[in-house]
């Protein structure tokens, strides 16, 4: 680094080089004057030699400082005079002209370079580095998400993605958080007099009892120690016996408190889980959440782990806040009478200031908790997906690809957890100083005032033992109070984490409410490119159509067949089918066959027109891969009914046996051990047996209309013909999706979709050309 003065540029190295000859001469002459005794060093002069070397080194430092800093060049006391000093003074005068003013500023500030200030500067630098790294991580996360860094505007238009950018949920301790928690608490504590209220009261009573136990332990422990110090056996034995007698009661209080906390967590979880599942399993909400609405990615994570963590966090926060508040109130009352009101007031002022400061710093915890639970849900989903589709993945030999997928999701989770751990490390450093150590420092300052003030009226006539006893009681109470203040300050961290869980649970409740009211949010595909030819665009409004419930008829009247994300499959669908007229539906993949059934079953919204159909329970859907429920063999036939529903309908087990005989499954009853046999039916039954079991289920329910979606692909032709004949016999009208030519004879109409938005609905006659295999 080069500096300039009066137009001359001179480096620090050149200054030292110019002064070095004089410096070397001074060192040599000073060394000679201190060590030479007749020109030769004598024995026993080692100490003199070391002292001379030290003086020489110190003299070198002084000479350098005299060159660098503008101060008079005086010989150091005890330093031997040297003939080179006049030359050094001349060199100093020359160098002083060239040395910049910043060197004199360095000399002025050098007195602040103490060990204490260096430690504080190092700690501040560490905190700044951690905050800077966290900000860089946040910017990197924003860039990975496809948006500009926070606080910067991008000149480029945002890239559109297929996923909807949902409204960001706030996760911080503010009035929105308290409104949310109040809404959820009304669900978990529905009435004033209920089991949860009883446990809340039990916990409150145990907390008060525990606080009084702590105060009694302090007082009794002080008296025990006083008896030990004063060598008073009677005092020691008296309070020692009291301590032994009180331990069972104190232990009982602590365990009652734990019992109440655990029971309250379980009760809260039961209430909230029941409420959420009532909403989640109402009608087809569970289907709509995964297929129509894309606000919730992993509802299983929310309904299981997040609910449990939320309930645990609420109860722990109730305990961690109630106990310190009780401690503070009680210790303020005790300490006010002991050391005055100024001490507790100082502690409370410290609580307010430190709590406000730490709350501002902890704001990112709520959002990071939400992100953590989101990534945990994604990681859980890819693992469950591997288990569900293990056979297909094994046939494709896709283990390497699935491993890459799982590692990718897990890596994203680990990166976030690393950032979260780093943030908690930095916050833990600040929390420990403010909430733990500084609170203790304030406590020491407060409790020491009456004792260090010799004119304080409380201790004017107190003896040494009385001072000691009073200090023990006041000091321990104030220490407990400072610890309670620290727990309250640290409870803010748990409250911020609770805000993250609260935001996720509230979002789930809001989505469930919207879906049950027929509202959903999903990205809609733009139709400008598809309609560039000039065709009039049909406005797609979910729920814009009308559904009329009428028995024995299905009628589509100007209904647009569209997917939930806005893809139009058929613009204007019109046909009518009466009971007794079977319809065969055919067409290429993706033409809209399954979409038609989803609209009929009210799984997808109606975007327009009018749909006339029977009620939901009078339509029955039989998929290609039938679902086998957990339970007995009887449950497989009567699903979704239960045994009580079977009795109420008046259907006996002998009739159920007839249904199995109709589909040639009567032997299963004996093979599996009767109606009440419990097996893993998805593995026990073969593909053809599962399809025939689904047809037996159809015969049990006897709906007006049945939708058969390739449901006999694994059944022989003769059994298939018998099933269709039996359906006509019992009055079940069929909508069949199949490519088999052998099924045309069982139908009166056909609906053909070409996959380009066109369809054909006609009656089957002798002249109809059958297509299929």
Rosetta blueprint (number, residue, H / E / L):
1 X L
2 X E
3 X E
4 X E
5 X E
6 X L
7 X L
8 X E
9 X E
10 X E
11 X E
12 X H
13 X H
14 X H
15 X H
16 X H
17 X H
18 X H
19 X H
20 X H
21 X H
22 X H
23 X H
24 X H
25 X H
26 X H
27 X H
28 X H
29 X H
30 X H
31 X H
32 X H
33 X H
34 X H
35 X H
36 X L
37 X L
38 X L
39 X L
40 X L
41 X L
42 X L
43 X L
44 X L
45 X L
46 X H
47 X H
48 X H
49 X H
50 X H
51 X H
52 X H
53 X H
54 X H
55 X H
56 X H
57 X H
58 X H
59 X H
60 X H
61 X H
62 X H
63 X H
64 X H
65 X H
66 X H
67 X H
68 X H
69 X L
70 X L
71 X L
72 X L
73 X L
74 X L
75 X L
76 X L
77 X L
78 X L
79 X L
80 X L
81 X L
82 X L
83 X L
84 X L
85 X H
86 X H
87 X H
88 X H
89 X H
90 X H
91 X H
92 X H
93 X H
94 X H
95 X H
96 X H
97 X H
98 X H
99 X L
100 X L
101 X H
102 X H
103 X H
104 X H
105 X H
106 X H
107 X H
108 X H
109 X H
110 X H
111 X H
112 X H
113 X L
114 X L
115 X H
116 X H
117 X H
118 X H
119 X H
120 X H
121 X H
122 X H
123 X H
124 X H
125 X H
126 X H
127 X H
128 X H
129 X H
130 X H
131 X H
132 X H
133 X H
134 X H
135 X H
136 X H
137 X H
138 X H
139 X H
140 X H
141 X H
142 X H
143 X H
144 X H
145 X L
146 X L
147 X L
148 X L
149 X L
150 X L
151 X L
152 X L
153 X L
154 X L
155 X L
156 X L
157 X L
158 X L
159 X L
160 X L
161 X L
162 X L
163 X L
164 X L
165 X L
166 X L
167 X L
168 X L
169 X L
170 X L
171 X L
172 X L
173 X L
174 X L
175 X H
176 X H
177 X H
178 X H
179 X H
180 X H
181 X H
182 X H
183 X H
184 X H
185 X H
186 X H
187 X H
188 X H
189 X L
190 X L
191 X L
192 X L
193 X L
194 X L
195 X H
196 X H
197 X H
198 X H
199 X H
200 X H
201 X H
202 X H
203 X H
204 X H
205 X H
206 X H
207 X H
208 X H
209 X H
210 X H
211 X H
212 X H
213 X H
214 X H
215 X H
216 X H
217 X H
218 X H
219 X H
220 X H
221 X H
222 X H
223 X H
224 X H
225 X H
226 X H
227 X H
228 X H
229 X H
230 X L
231 X L
232 X L
233 X H
234 X H
235 X H
236 X H
237 X H
238 X H
239 X H
240 X H
241 X H
242 X H
243 X H
244 X H
245 X H
246 X H
247 X H
248 X H
249 X H
250 X H
251 X H
252 X H
253 X H
254 X H
255 X H
256 X H
257 X H
258 X H
259 X H
260 X H
261 X H
262 X H
263 X H
264 X H
265 X H
266 X H
267 X H
268 X H
269 X H
270 X H
271 X H
272 X H
273 X H
274 X H
275 X H
276 X H
277 X H
278 X H
279 X H
280 X H
281 X L
282 X L
283 X L
284 X L
285 X H
286 X H
287 X H
288 X H
289 X H
290 X H
291 X H
292 X L
293 X L
294 X L
295 X L
296 X L
297 X L
298 X L
299 X H
300 X H
301 X H
302 X H
303 X H
304 X H
305 X H
306 X H
307 X H
308 X H
309 X H
310 X H
311 X H
312 X H
313 X H
314 X H
315 X H
316 X H
317 X H
318 X H
319 X H
320 X H
321 X H
322 X H
323 X H
324 X H
325 X H
326 X H
327 X H
328 X H
329 X H
330 X H
331 X H
332 X H
333 X H
334 X H
335 X H
336 X H
337 X H
338 X H
339 X H
340 X L
341 X H
342 X H
343 X H
344 X H
345 X H
346 X H
347 X H
348 X H
349 X H
350 X H
351 X H
352 X H
353 X H
354 X H
355 X H
356 X H
357 X H
358 X H
359 X H
360 X H
361 X H
362 X L
363 X L
364 X H
365 X H
366 X H
367 X H
368 X H
369 X H
370 X H
371 X H
372 X H
373 X H
374 X H
375 X H
376 X H
377 X H
378 X H
379 X H
380 X H
381 X H
382 X H
383 X H
384 X H
385 X H
386 X H
387 X H
388 X H
389 X L
390 X H
391 X H
392 X H
393 X H
394 X H
395 X H
396 X H
397 X L
398 X L
399 X H
400 X H
401 X H
402 X H
403 X H
404 X H
405 X H
406 X H
407 X H
408 X H
409 X H
410 X H
411 X H
412 X H
413 X H
414 X H
415 X H
416 X H
417 X H
418 X H
419 X H
420 X H
421 X H
422 X H
423 X H
424 X H
425 X H
426 X H
427 X H
428 X H
429 X H
430 X H
431 X H
432 X H
433 X H
434 X H
435 X H
436 X H
437 X H
438 X H
439 X H
440 X H
441 X H
442 X H
443 X H
444 X H
445 X H
446 X H
447 X H
448 X H
449 X H
450 X H
451 X H
452 X H
453 X L
454 X L
455 X L
456 X L
457 X H
458 X H
459 X H
460 X L
461 X L
462 X L
463 X L
464 X H
465 X H
466 X H
467 X H
468 X H
469 X H
470 X H
471 X H
472 X H
473 X H
474 X H
475 X H
476 X H
477 X H
478 X H
479 X H
480 X H
481 X H
482 X H
483 X H
484 X H
485 X H
486 X H
487 X H
488 X H
489 X H
490 X H
491 X H
492 X H
493 X H
494 X H
495 X H
496 X H
497 X H
498 X H
499 X H
500 X H
501 X H
502 X H
503 X H
504 X H
505 X H
506 X H
507 X H
508 X H
509 X H
510 X H
511 X H
512 X H
513 X H
514 X H
515 X H
516 X H
517 X L
518 X L
519 X L
520 X L
521 X L
522 X L
523 X L
524 X L
525 X L
526 X L
527 X L
528 X L
529 X L
530 X L
531 X L
532 X L
533 X L
534 X L
535 X L
536 X L
537 X L
538 X L
539 X L
540 X L
541 X L
542 X L
543 X L
544 X L
545 X L
546 X E
547 X E
548 X E
549 X E
550 X L
551 X L
552 X L
553 X E
554 X E
555 X E
556 X E
557 X E
558 X E
559 X E
560 X E
561 X E
562 X E
563 X L
564 X L
565 X L
566 X L
567 X L
568 X E
569 X E
570 X E
571 X E
572 X E
573 X E
574 X E
575 X E
576 X E
577 X E
578 X E
579 X L
580 X L
581 X L
582 X L
583 X E
584 X E
585 X E
586 X E
587 X E
588 X L
589 X L
590 X L
591 X L
592 X L
593 X H
594 X H
595 X H
596 X H
597 X H
598 X H
599 X H
600 X H
601 X L
602 X L
603 X L
604 X L
605 X L
606 X L
607 X L
608 X L
609 X L
610 X E
611 X E
612 X E
613 X E
614 X L
615 X L
616 X H
617 X H
618 X H
619 X E
620 X E
621 X E
622 X E
623 X L
624 X L
625 X L
626 X L
627 X L
628 X L
629 X L
630 X L
631 X E
632 X E
633 X H
634 X H
635 X H
636 X H
637 X H
638 X H
639 X L
640 X L
641 X L
642 X L
643 X H
644 X H
645 X H
646 X H
647 X H
648 X H
649 X H
650 X L
651 X L
652 X L
653 X H
654 X H
655 X H
656 X H
657 X H
658 X H
659 X H
660 X H
661 X H
662 X H
663 X L
664 X L
665 X L
666 X H
667 X H
668 X H
669 X H
670 X H
671 X H
672 X L
673 X L
674 X L
675 X L
676 X L
677 X L
678 X E
679 X E
680 X L
681 X H
682 X H
683 X H
684 X H
685 X L
686 X L
687 X H
688 X H
689 X H
690 X H
691 X H
692 X H
693 X H
694 X H
695 X H
696 X H
697 X H
698 X H
699 X H
700 X H
701 X H
702 X L
703 X L
704 X L
705 X E
706 X E
707 X E
708 X E
709 X E
710 X L
711 X L
712 X L
713 X L
714 X L
715 X L
716 X L
717 X H
718 X H
719 X H
720 X H
721 X H
722 X H
723 X H
724 X H
725 X H
726 X H
727 X H
728 X H
729 X H
730 X H
731 X L
732 X L
733 X E
734 X E
735 X E
736 X E
737 X E
738 X L
739 X L
740 X L
741 X H
742 X H
743 X H
744 X H
745 X H
746 X H
747 X L
748 X L
749 X E
750 X E
751 X E
752 X E
753 X E
754 X L
755 X L
756 X L
757 X L
758 X L
759 X E
760 X E
761 X E
762 X E
763 X E
764 X L
765 X L
766 X L
767 X L
768 X L
769 X L
770 X L
771 X L
772 X L
773 X L
